[in-house]
Amino acid sequence: MLFKRFYDDNLAQASYLIACERTREAVVVDPNLDIAQYIRAAGAERVRITNVTETHIHADFVSGAQALASAAGANLHLSAEGAKDWGYTSDALDNAQPLRNGSEISFGKVRMRAAHTPGHTPEHLIFFVSDLERGSEPVGALTGDFVFVGDVGRPDLLERAAGAHGSMERSAAELFRSLGEFKRQPDHLQIWPGHGAGSACGKSLGSMPQSTLGYEKLFNWAFAGMREDEFVRKVLEDQPVPPRYFASMKKINRSGHPVSAALVAPRELVTEDLDAALKNSAFIVDTRPAEKFAAGHIPGTVNIPRNRSFLNWCGALVPGNGDFLLITDAESDEAVKLLFSDLAKIGLNPHSGYFGHQVFSDWTSTRGKLEQVHQLEAVQLRSAANNHDVQVVDVRGPDEWRRGHIPGAIHIPLAALPDRIGELNAGASIVLHCGGGSRSSIAASFLQARGMNNVSNLAGGYESWVKSGLKVQ
């Protein structure tokens, strides 16, 4: 059996190609929109993709399953489990081979047995993989968003992202029962999850690419002996705010319409285009590092640095409708194309184009000074807070807030800021902070772009406050 893992750092997402070395047939599980990578890998290994499937309807990236099956001439397999309103549409299932609990995908000396594991989503499946050359017992399981290294898939997304009100507790209870069935498997079973650290599909995912069931029984909190009600409370506690794009991803991925990666030909814009975009309140993302943005940026733009969290925060902050443009200091056309291709993976398309680094010198020569983000030290914030002259906003996640926070701070996680901006006093001095300063830099730029001028970022974030020996709650 040939086994290959693909990992997209920007999505914290894993997909897999498994092939029979005898018949040269292969299956791809949980492909993302970059289907060319699987076709290239199959060619390099001299195998043919004959089957494509996925563990569930993904919320955090555009699925490439239907597009890959079409391009490769492969059989598409989709889960027929779960509630009708939240499973795949009839159009999607009409064009696929339906999978239910116990269904098998077999090719050559490889067998994959589906098991229905509701909880993260109602239709979720995992796949037990057997290398029949060595034996009929499964060597491992492709667990999707059911079991991760160190965590399990969050059961609240159906309610918090897709609007299925009142479903969180029920889904959490289903997840508890699914885990109870799964942990009866032998301890040697390898676990190949669908996500790693940095994904918003759980709250404490590990960075290791794989694990074993025995190891997870020892160290994964979800396998500790507890009652169902205890598990439900704990699994729902401190889940991160789901990025706003999750809801649209669910709708796209459950339909019967394959999405293909468009040919990217980004158009570079000029300063006059920027004037028009700002006048029309376009959402303009400056992708430079936070330090460069803070030192000087064009008023009305939002800073989301091009790093491993770029897609997550774009998905959280960029509106799903309206014009969306980029400012980038990328040095090559290929780097710009890659930026656009990555955004397409979460359904975002800056269709109007982008501005290069020349836009800054053009702006200063014709329109005046660039705007800055004021940086405040911890001792300065303490003095201002003691005088009640400042509104402190903590944009960290719920688990970070619970472990300790600055006295008097307001807690608004960064992903929730677009919906809760009205809770802030626009006339007050506002200081934003996160753990180390990166998320709050994004938040400060977001508020500035909406006309809040008296905004500062706590340099070094909460860590600097603690290191300075200042009081926490």
C-alpha positions in Angstrom: 0.0 0.0 0.0 1.3 3.5 -0.9 0.3 6.2 1.5 0.9 10.0 0.9 -0.2 12.9 3.1 -0.7 16.4 1.8 -0.7 19.3 4.2 -1.7 22.9 3.5 -0.1 25.1 6.2 -2.3 28.0 5.5 -5.5 26.0 6.1 -3.9 23.7 8.7 -5.6 21.0 6.6 -4.5 17.4 5.7 -5.6 15.3 2.7 -4.5 11.9 1.7 -3.7 9.7 -1.3 -3.7 5.9 -0.8 -2.9 3.5 -3.6 -2.5 -0.2 -4.2 1.0 -0.9 -5.5 -0.2 -3.9 -7.4 -3.1 -2.5 -9.5 -1.8 1.2 -9.4 -5.2 2.4 -8.4 -5.6 5.2 -5.8 -8.1 7.1 -3.7 -7.9 10.7 -2.6 -9.6 11.7 0.7 -10.6 15.2 1.6 -9.0 17.1 -1.3 -9.0 20.9 -1.3 -9.3 23.2 -4.3 -5.7 22.7 -5.5 -6.6 19.5 -7.3 -3.5 19.7 -9.5 -1.3 18.7 -6.6 -3.0 15.3 -6.4 -2.9 14.7 -10.1 0.9 15.6 -10.1 1.5 13.2 -7.2 -0.4 10.4 -8.8 1.6 10.9 -12.0 4.9 10.9 -10.0 3.9 7.6 -8.3 2.6 6.1 -11.5 -0.8 5.5 -10.1 -4.3 6.3 -11.4 -6.9 8.1 -9.2 -10.0 5.9 -9.5 -11.9 7.0 -6.3 -12.4 10.3 -4.5 -14.1 10.9 -1.2 -14.3 13.1 1.8 -15.1 12.6 5.4 -17.8 15.3 5.7 -19.1 18.6 4.4 -16.2 21.0 5.1 -16.8 24.4 6.6 -13.2 25.8 6.5 -12.2 25.4 2.8 -13.7 24.9 -0.6 -13.8 21.1 -1.3 -12.1 19.8 -4.4 -13.7 16.4 -4.3 -16.2 16.8 -7.1 -13.7 18.7 -9.3 -11.0 16.1 -8.8 -13.3 13.2 -9.5 -14.4 14.9 -12.7 -10.8 15.7 -13.8 -9.5 12.3 -13.0 -12.5 10.3 -14.3 -12.8 8.8 -10.9 -15.8 7.5 -8.8 -17.0 10.1 -6.3 -18.2 8.8 -2.9 -20.1 11.0 -0.5 -21.8 10.4 2.8 -25.5 9.7 2.7 -25.8 9.8 6.4 -27.0 12.6 8.6 -30.1 14.9 8.6 -31.5 15.8 5.2 -31.4 19.5 5.9 -27.7 19.5 6.7 -26.3 16.6 4.6 -25.3 16.7 1.0 -28.0 17.9 -1.4 -29.9 15.4 -3.6 -28.0 16.9 -6.6 -24.7 16.0 -5.0 -25.7 12.5 -4.1 -27.2 11.9 -7.5 -23.7 12.3 -9.0 -21.9 10.2 -6.4 -21.9 6.7 -4.9 -23.6 7.1 -1.5 -21.7 5.9 1.6 -23.4 4.7 4.8 -22.1 3.1 7.9 -20.3 0.0 6.9 -19.9 0.9 3.2 -16.6 0.0 1.6 -14.3 1.5 -1.1 -12.1 -1.3 -2.3 -9.4 -1.3 -5.0 -6.7 -3.9 -5.5 -5.3 -4.9 -2.1 -6.7 -1.8 -0.3 -10.0 -1.7 1.6 -11.6 1.4 3.2 -14.6 0.8 5.5 -16.8 3.8 6.3 -18.1 4.3 9.8 -20.7 7.0 10.7 -19.3 9.2 13.4 -21.8 12.1 14.0 -21.0 14.9 16.3 -18.8 17.4 14.5 -21.4 17.2 11.7 -24.4 14.9 11.3 -23.1 13.2 8.1 -19.5 12.7 9.3 -17.7 9.5 8.3 -14.3 8.1 9.1 -12.5 5.5 7.1 -10.8 2.4 8.5 -8.0 1.5 6.1 -6.8 -2.1 5.6 -3.7 -3.2 3.7 -4.9 -6.6 2.6 -1.4 -7.6 1.6 -0.6 -7.7 5.3 -3.9 -8.6 6.9 -7.6 -7.7 7.0 -7.5 -5.7 10.2 -7.3 -2.0 9.7 -3.9 -0.4 10.0 -5.3 3.1 10.6 -8.3 5.4 10.3 -8.7 8.6 8.4 -10.6 10.5 11.1 -11.3 13.8 9.3 -12.7 16.2 11.9 -13.8 13.5 14.4 -10.6 12.8 16.3 -7.5 15.0 16.1 -4.1 14.7 17.8 -5.0 15.9 21.3 -8.5 17.0 20.6 -11.8 16.2 18.9 -13.9 18.1 16.3 -16.1 20.9 17.7 -19.8 20.1 17.7 -21.0 23.7 17.8 -20.5 24.7 14.2 -23.9 23.6 12.9 -25.5 26.1 15.3 -22.9 28.9 15.4 -21.9 28.9 11.8 -24.8 27.4 9.9 -27.7 28.6 12.0 -29.2 25.3 13.2 -30.4 26.8 16.5 -30.4 24.4 19.5 -28.2 21.8 18.0 -25.0 22.3 19.9 -25.8 20.1 22.9 -27.4 17.4 20.8 -24.3 17.3 18.5 -22.0 17.2 21.5 -23.9 14.2 22.9 -23.7 12.4 19.6 -19.9 13.1 19.5 -19.6 11.5 23.0 -21.4 8.4 21.8 -19.3 8.2 18.6 -16.2 8.4 20.7 -17.5 5.6 22.9 -17.8 3.3 19.9 -14.4 4.4 18.4 -12.4 3.8 21.5 -13.3 0.1 21.4 -10.8 -0.2 18.4 -7.4 -1.7 19.2 -4.8 0.7 20.6 -2.3 0.1 17.7 -4.8 1.7 15.2 -3.1 4.7 13.6 -5.0 8.0 13.5 -4.6 10.2 10.4 -6.6 13.4 11.2 -7.9 16.1 8.8 -6.4 19.1 10.6 -3.5 20.2 12.7 -2.7 23.0 15.1 -4.1 26.4 13.9 -7.4 25.1 12.6 -10.6 26.6 13.8 -12.3 23.2 13.7 -11.2 22.5 17.3 -9.7 24.3 20.2 -6.5 22.5 21.2 -5.3 20.6 18.2 -1.7 19.1 18.3 1.0 19.7 15.7 1.9 16.0 15.2 0.8 14.7 11.8 -0.5 11.4 13.2 -1.1 9.5 16.4 -2.4 6.1 17.6 -5.6 5.4 19.4 -3.7 4.1 22.4 -1.8 7.3 22.7 -4.9 9.4 22.4 -6.6 7.3 25.1 -3.7 8.3 27.4 -3.4 12.0 26.6 -6.4 13.3 24.7 -8.8 15.0 27.1 -11.8 13.7 25.2 -11.0 10.1 26.1 -10.8 10.7 29.8 -13.4 8.9 31.8 -16.4 11.2 32.2 -20.1 11.3 32.1 -22.0 12.5 29.0 -23.1 15.7 30.6 -19.5 16.5 31.7 -18.2 15.8 28.2 -20.9 18.0 26.6 -20.0 20.9 29.0 -16.3 20.6 28.4 -16.4 20.2 24.6 -18.5 23.3 24.2 -16.5 25.3 26.7 -14.2 28.0 25.2 -14.6 27.1 21.6 -13.1 29.8 19.3 -15.5 32.1 17.4 -16.0 30.5 14.0 -14.9 32.8 11.1 -17.8 34.2 9.2 -16.9 32.4 5.9 -17.7 29.0 7.5 -21.4 29.4 6.7 -20.8 30.1 3.0 -18.4 27.2 2.8 -21.0 24.8 4.1 -23.5 25.9 1.4 -20.9 25.6 -1.4 -19.6 22.2 -0.3 -23.0 20.5 0.2 -24.3 21.4 -3.3 -23.9 19.2 -6.4 -22.0 21.9 -8.2 -18.2 21.2 -8.5 -16.0 24.2 -7.8 -12.7 24.5 -9.8 -9.7 26.7 -9.2 -10.0 29.6 -11.6 -7.0 30.6 -13.8 -5.5 33.5 -11.9 -4.5 36.6 -13.8 -4.4 39.4 -11.1 -4.6 42.9 -12.4 -2.3 45.6 -10.8 -4.2 48.8 -10.1 -3.1 52.4 -9.9 -3.6 55.1 -7.3 -6.6 56.5 -9.0 -8.3 53.1 -8.6 -7.5 53.3 -4.9 -9.3 56.7 -4.6 -12.4 55.2 -6.2 -12.2 52.1 -4.0 -11.9 54.1 -0.8 -14.8 56.4 -1.8 -17.0 53.3 -2.4 -16.0 51.8 1.0 -14.3 48.8 -0.5 -12.7 46.4 1.9 -8.9 46.8 1.2 -6.5 44.3 2.9 -2.8 45.4 3.3 -0.9 42.1 3.5 2.4 43.5 4.7 3.8 42.6 8.1 2.2 44.3 11.1 5.4 46.4 11.8 5.4 47.9 8.4 1.7 48.6 8.5 1.9 50.3 11.9 4.8 52.5 10.7 2.8 53.8 7.7 -0.3 52.7 5.8 -3.0 54.2 3.7 -6.0 55.3 5.7 -9.1 53.1 5.4 -7.1 49.9 4.8 -7.1 46.8 7.1 -3.9 44.9 7.9 -4.0 41.1 7.6 -0.3 40.0 7.3 0.5 37.3 4.8 1.4 34.5 7.2 0.0 31.1 8.3 -3.0 32.8 9.8 -3.8 35.0 6.7 -6.6 32.9 5.4 -8.2 32.4 8.8 -8.4 36.1 9.5 -9.4 37.0 5.9 -12.3 34.6 6.3 -13.2 36.1 9.6 -13.1 39.8 8.7 -13.6 40.2 4.9 -17.4 40.6 4.1 -18.8 38.0 1.8 -20.3 40.6 -0.5 -19.0 43.9 -1.8 -15.7 44.8 -3.4 -12.5 43.3 -1.9 -8.9 44.4 -3.0 -5.4 43.7 -1.8 -2.3 45.8 -1.2 0.9 43.6 -1.3 4.6 44.1 -1.4 5.1 40.7 -3.1 8.2 40.8 -5.3 7.0 38.7 -8.2 4.0 38.0 -10.3 4.1 34.4 -9.2 3.9 35.4 -5.5 0.8 37.5 -6.3 -0.8 34.7 -8.2 -0.2 32.4 -5.2 -1.8 34.9 -2.9 -5.0 35.0 -5.1 -5.0 31.2 -5.4 -4.8 30.7 -1.6 -7.8 33.1 -1.1 -9.8 31.1 -3.6 -9.5 28.1 -1.3 -11.8 29.8 1.1 -14.1 31.3 -1.5 -12.6 34.8 -1.6 -11.8 36.6 -4.9 -10.3 40.1 -5.0 -11.7 40.3 -8.5 -11.0 44.0 -9.0 -7.2 43.4 -8.6 -4.4 44.5 -6.3 -2.0 47.4 -5.5 1.7 46.9 -5.5 4.3 48.7 -3.2 4.4 51.7 -5.5 1.1 52.8 -4.2 2.7 54.1 -1.0 5.1 56.5 -2.7 2.4 57.6 -5.0 0.1 58.3 -2.0 2.6 60.3 -0.1 3.7 62.4 -3.1 0.1 63.4 -4.0 -2.0 63.0 -0.9 0.1 63.5 2.1 1.2 61.5 5.1 0.5 57.8 5.8 -1.5 56.8 8.8 0.2 55.0 11.8 -0.9 52.6 14.5 0.2 53.9 17.9 2.0 51.4 20.0 1.6 51.5 23.8 3.8 49.9 26.4 2.4 48.0 29.4 3.3 50.6 32.0 1.8 53.3 29.9 -1.4 51.3 29.6 -1.5 50.8 33.4 -1.2 54.5 34.0 -4.0 55.3 31.5 -6.2 52.5 32.9 -5.7 53.8 36.5 -7.0 57.2 35.4 -10.0 55.6 33.6 -8.9 57.3 30.4 -8.9 54.2 28.2 -11.1 51.3 27.0 -9.0 48.1 27.0 -10.2 45.4 24.5 -8.9 41.9 24.7 -9.2 40.1 21.3 -7.8 36.7 22.4 -9.8 33.5 22.3 -12.2 32.4 25.1 -9.7 29.9 26.6 -7.0 32.5 26.8 -9.4 35.0 28.5 -10.5 32.5 31.0 -6.8 31.7 32.1 -6.3 35.4 32.9 -6.9 38.9 31.7 -6.2 42.6 32.4 -8.6 44.0 35.0 -11.3 46.1 33.5 -10.8 44.8 29.9 -13.6 44.0 27.5 -13.4 40.6 25.8 -14.2 40.6 22.1 -12.4 37.8 20.2 -11.0 39.1 16.9 -13.3 36.9 14.8 -16.3 38.5 16.6 -15.2 42.1 16.1 -17.2 42.8 12.9 -20.4 41.8 14.7 -19.6 43.5 18.0 -17.9 46.7 17.0 -21.1 48.6 18.2 -20.2 47.6 21.8 -17.2 49.9 21.8 -17.2 53.6 22.8 -16.0 55.2 19.6 -15.3 58.5 21.4 -12.9 56.9 24.0 -9.3 56.0 23.7 -9.2 52.3 22.8 -6.2 50.0 23.5 -6.3 46.6 21.9 -4.3 43.6 22.9 -4.0 39.8 22.3 -1.3 37.4 23.5 1.7 38.8 21.8 0.4 41.7 19.7 -0.3 40.2 16.2 -4.1 39.7 16.4 -4.6 43.1 18.1 -2.6 44.7 15.3 -5.2 43.4 12.9 -8.0 44.6 15.3 -6.5 48.1 15.6 -6.3 48.4 11.8 -9.9 47.2 11.5 -11.2 49.9 13.9 -9.1 52.6 12.3 -10.5 51.7 8.9 -14.0 52.3 10.4 -13.1 55.8 11.5 -12.0 55.2 15.1 -8.9 57.3 15.2 -7.9 57.1 18.9 -6.8 53.5 18.7 -3.6 52.0 20.1 -2.0 48.5 20.2 -0.4 47.1 23.3 3.1 46.3 22.2 3.9 42.7 23.2 0.3 42.0 24.2 -0.8 40.3 27.4 2.6 38.6 27.6 4.2 42.0 28.1 1.7 42.9 30.8 2.4 39.8 32.7 6.2 40.1 32.3 5.9 43.6 33.7 4.5 42.2 36.9 1.2 43.9 36.6 -2.1 42.7 38.1 -4.3 40.2 36.2 -7.7 38.7 36.9 
